Amino acid sequence: GTEAQIKCRITQNTEDVLTCCSWSPDNRFIYTGGQQGQFYKYDLHTSTAYNWEGVRLHSVAALRDNKTVLAADSHKRVRSYNFEDYTDQTVCEDESQIINMSLSGDEKHCLLTLAKQGLLLVDIASGTSIRKYYGILQSDYQINSCFGGASEQFIVSGSEDNLVYVFKRDCSSPILKLAGHTRIVSCVAWNPVYTDCFC
């Protein structure tokens, strides 16, 4: 069999609690964050770590430019962090805590899972809310959602009521509620190759 090898260690601190990560599109960097103020960029080619101090994160997503990362933080915001010139700016804010974030394939929109408030679709360039999606149950656990379908015309989300919710991107109510799980559905993923399939 093939044995796994440790290629890098993101942190040497045993007290770090890293709860989210994202690969750069060129697979050179990994970005990780946590809710205790850790935000790291790690260069896999040079084994160099970069740290952005004091940022408490719930979710991160690296953009294709390989220098910008969107991050949902503990201040109910999504912020854009540029690791080349170390600048940052707010993309959007909400009244509810942002639990999770996923990006559309064209990087024009982000889908936010809000604490006890459903899902929110946001235009990244303007920071404007486009649509809210209702129905999922989220109160105690990390619930993930994503875009999917041939043109990303669907949104799929887990839920604490043991169901998978499917929305059309232009409709706030679910078009399907899929049963079959006996426990919380915390994570969903749409197949990028077979666009009529998700798990």
C-alpha positions, -999 to 999 in steps of 0.1 A, spaced: 0 0 0 9 36 -3 21 53 29 11 89 36 39 115 42 37 147 61 45 174 35 42 204 58 31 215 92 10 246 92 15 255 128 39 244 155 17 257 183 -3 228 199 -28 253 212 -39 264 177 -74 252 168 -76 254 130 -112 250 118 -112 260 81 -89 258 52 -87 264 14 -62 255 -12 -51 281 -37 -62 273 -72 -26 266 -83 -21 242 -53 9 261 -41 -6 276 -10 -30 265 17 -49 290 38 -61 280 73 -79 298 100 -95 294 134 -117 311 159 -89 319 183 -72 344 161 -52 323 137 -50 330 99 -21 313 81 -9 312 45 15 283 39 37 281 8 42 244 0 71 250 -23 93 270 2 78 258 35 72 294 44 43 304 67 27 338 67 4 349 96 -23 375 97 -27 383 134 -59 385 153 -84 373 127 -110 349 140 -124 329 111 -153 306 104 -146 300 67 -120 308 40 -120 306 2 -90 314 -20 -95 332 -53 -80 323 -86 -56 353 -85 -36 333 -60 -32 363 -37 -67 371 -24 -87 352 2 -123 358 12 -129 350 49 -160 350 70 -150 362 105 -165 363 140 -176 400 135 -204 388 111 -185 400 80 -169 386 49 -136 403 43 -111 402 14 -75 397 24 -46 403 -1 -15 384 10 8 402 -15 4 438 -2 -13 429 32 -44 449 26 -79 439 36 -114 453 31 -150 444 40 -170 427 13 -203 424 32 -217 423 67 -248 407 82 -268 409 115 -264 372 119 -232 352 125 -218 337 93 -213 300 99 -200 290 64 -192 304 30 -189 290 -5 -179 307 -37 -196 304 -71 -173 290 -99 -171 324 -116 -161 340 -82 -189 366 -86 -211 354 -58 -207 338 -23 -233 318 -5 -234 323 33 -249 300 58 -262 323 86 -268 312 122 -305 304 126 -313 325 95 -310 303 64 -287 310 35 -278 344 19 -265 349 -17 -242 379 -20 -227 397 -50 -190 399 -41 -181 430 -62 -208 452 -47 -214 434 -14 -251 435 -20 -275 408 -8 -292 392 -38 -315 366 -22 -322 347 11 -330 310 11 -353 297 38 -361 264 53 -329 248 65 -325 243 102 -292 255 118 -289 262 155 -260 242 170 -239 227 143 -217 238 113 -240 235 82 -224 237 48 -240 246 15 -228 249 -21 -236 258 -57 -243 231 -82 -257 220 -115 -245 226 -151 -246 264 -147 -246 265 -110 -284 271 -112 -290 251 -80 -280 255 -44 -279 225 -20 -276 226 18 -275 203 47 -297 209 77 -301 199 114 -335 183 106 -317 154 88 -328 166 54 -309 178 23 -325 210 8 -322 218 -29 -330 254 -41 -332 269 -76 -308 298 -74 -336 323 -83 -361 310 -57 -360 315 -19 -380 284 -11 -366 248 -15 -377 228 -46 -368 195 -29 -363 183 6 -345 149 5 -350 125 34 -330 94 42 -304 105 67 -309 95 103 -288 123 117 -278 159 110 -266 166 74 -237 190 80 -219 188 47 -229 186 10 -209 187 -22 -219 189 -59 -199 168 -83 -179 192 -106 -177 166 -134 -211 149 -133 -232 180 -127 -264 161 -121 -250 144 -91 -243 156 -55 -236 140 -22 
